[in-house]
Amino acid sequence: MKYQLSKSWVYIEGTDIPQNKLDITDSAFIHTVEKNLLDKAYHKFSSELSSETLLNEKYFIDLHKKTFESLYEFAGVYRDVNMTKGNSQFCLAQHLQTQSTRIFDELESEKYLSNARDNKSLFSQRLAYYQGELIALHPFYELNGRITRLYCDMLALQNGYRPINYENAINGEQYIKASIEAVQYADVSKLEKIIFDGLNR
């Protein structure tokens, strides 16, 4: 299901395919290209990560930009239109920057979860909170979920964990249900369980 935008210039008319620099009009092919770019991004950003890397708002935006700028003009650009998906209303565009700043200020105040790293349960709880906040924010025109998970994996890696294994939750659609509850009810309990189950040293 594609996003519903208050201005729908993002998609090629009559399709769920975003306007792209490669003029791709085949849905399966563009998903393959996106996956390949994301795989390269995981390698690049994880190899560059260190204890000194600041996982702030700029870093989050750069993840989106550097991963997808070869494909999309809107890579790394916060949307200026309202967005819904099904019955989920994401952060209104007029509040998006303010809420984004709030989220990353909170995360900085928690030292990017370093204070919780030695307690897997607490780390999972706090990471689920921030993942839920970023899902509800949905700041980009496309590819929000994948960049949010990539960002959370960088948080996990920096704090001594492996990237989170979401495979079973995504294949079984539990992740989608957990994301919907995070947006519609601010309930991240299902996200927390998914993260805890997929998190390992």
N, C-alpha and C positions, 0 to 999 in steps of 0.2 A: 504494500500500500504506500503510495507516495504521499508526501506532505501536502497539506492544503495551506496555501500561502495567500495573504491578502493581495499580493501582486504575484502573478504566476509566470513571470518571465524566465524563471530558472529552467523550466522543462521545455524540451522540444514539443511543439504543439501536438496534442493528442496522444502523448506517450508519458511514461514515467522516467524517461532518460534525460538527465540534465544536459543543457547546452554545454558543449565541450570543445576543447582546442583541436581535437583530432577528428572532429566531425563524425564520431561514432554514432550510429543509429540502431545498433543491435544491442538489446538489453543484456543478453548473456555475455556478449563480448566486453561490454563496458564494465560489468561486474568482475570479469576476469582481470581486466586492466587495473581496476581499483584494488583487487586482492594482491596483485603483483606489486603494486606501489606500496601497499601496506606492509607486505612481507619485507621489502627492502628497507622500509622505515624502521621496522622492529630491529633489524640488524644494525642499521646506522645509529639509531638513538641509544640502543642498549650498549653498543661498543663505545660510544662517546660518554656514557654516564659515569660520573664519579661522585664521591661524597661532597664535592664542592659545587656540583650542578644545582642551580637554583630552580626548583620546579614551580615557578611562579606563573602568573597570568600570561606573561610574554612567552614563556616556554610552551604553555598549552596552545597558544595561538600559532606559534612556530611549528608545532607538531602538525597541525592541519595544513599550514601553508607549505612547508617543505615536503610533506608527503604527497600533496595533490596539486601543486602549482603547475606541473607539466600537463595536467589534464583539465583543470578548471580555473577560470578567471576568478571565481569567488573563493579560492583557497585562502584560508587565513583571514577572511573578512567576516566580521559579525554581521548578521542579517539586520536589515532595517524594516522588516515587515513582520507581522504577526504570523504565527505558525501553529497549526494543529495537526494531529494525526489520529484518526478515529475520534474517540471522545476525549482525547488528551489535549489540553491547551497548555502549550509551553509558555515560558516567560514572555510577557508582552514586550514588544520591541522597545518601547519607550523606557522600560525599566531594566533592559538587558545589561547595559554597561554598569549600572549601579549595583545590580545583583552579582555580576561577575566579580567586580571589585570586592564586594563583601565576602564572597566565597573564598577568594584567594588570600584576602587579609586574614580570615579565620584560619586558613590552612597554614599560613606563615606563623600565626600566633601559636599553633601547635607544633611548630618546627618541622613541618612537613611529615608529621606522624612519627618522628624519630623517638619521641617520648614514649610511644606505645609499641615500639618494634619488638620488645622482648616478651610481650604478652600477645599471643596469636589471637585470642578471643577479642581483646580490646582493640588490637590493630584492625581486625576484620570489621568490628563495629564502627570505628571511626572512618575507615576507608569506604564502607557502605554508605555512611552519611554523606561523604563528599561525592561519591559516585552518584547517589540519588540527586544531590543538588545540581550536579552538572547535567544529568539527564533532564531534569526539569528546566534547566537553563536553555539547553538546546540552542547554542548561540550561532551555529553555522547553518548555511542553507541546506547542506547535505553532509552525510558521513559523520554525524554527531556521535552515534553510539560507538563506532569503531575508534574514533579519536579519543573518546572518553575512556574506553577500555585500555587503549595504548597508554594514555596518560597515567591511569591507575596502575598499570603494569610497571611503569617507570618509578612510581612511588614505592611499589613493592620491591623492585630490584634495589633501589637505593637504600632500602631498609633491611636488606639481607634475605629477602624472599625471592623465589622464582616468579616469573610471570604467572598470573592467575589462570588456572585451567577452567575455562567456561564451556568446554565442548559439550558435555552432557546437558548442561542447563540450556544452551542455545539450541541444540538439536531437539531437545524435548519441549521447547518453548517456555520452560520455566523462567528463563531470563526475560522474555518479553512480558510475561505476566508480572514479574517482579518490578520491571521498569514502569509498567502502567500503574502499579500500586504506589510507586515512589512519586510519580507525577500527580496522580489524582487524589491520593490520600496522605502524601508525605510519610508513607509507611515503607521503611527500608528493611524490614525484618527478613523478607525473602531474599533480598539482595545480600544481606549480611550472611545468611546461611550459604548461599552460592559462593560467596567470596571465601568464607571459612573453609568450605569443603574443597575449594580449588587452590588453596594457598599452602605452599610448602617451602621449607628452607632449601 
